[in-house]
Amino acid sequence: MDARTAGQSWLILTRRYGGDVREPSPALIAEAVSELYGDTVDLEHGSIHLRCGLADGHMVVLSADVSGRTTLEEFSDQDFGQCMSQRIMEGIGKAEAERLFQLLCEGCLTTLMSEPWINAVAR
């Protein structure tokens, strides 16, 4: 299901060095991904996250870190309640990470979830 048809309520981007941005533009997403991949030595500030709250109360979180690991998680509520699924990709480069983040930004959940994720054990 696409977030638009499921009633996407909100998006929040957490940038590498902190600071949440509500309803980030595609340009801001691209900037955040470039910032992440620009310095792979700083592990203390080594990830970005895009949270998508849905009108039905669920939340999807896409994260990427400097190692190239990208994680897609689905939560039962918007307070990080029960993790219903966790999927990962390893060795993702900057262009691919940006593409995945743009899919979520655009509300293309069906397309995002159909990517070649590896299922991980839900927490």
Secondary structure, 3 states (H helix, E strand, C coil): CCHHHHCEEEEEEECCCCCEEECCCHHHHHHHHHHHHHCCCCCCCCEEEEEEEECCCCEEEEEEECCCCEEEEEECCCCCCCEEEEEEECCCCHHHHHHHHHHHHCCCHHHHHCCCCEEECCC
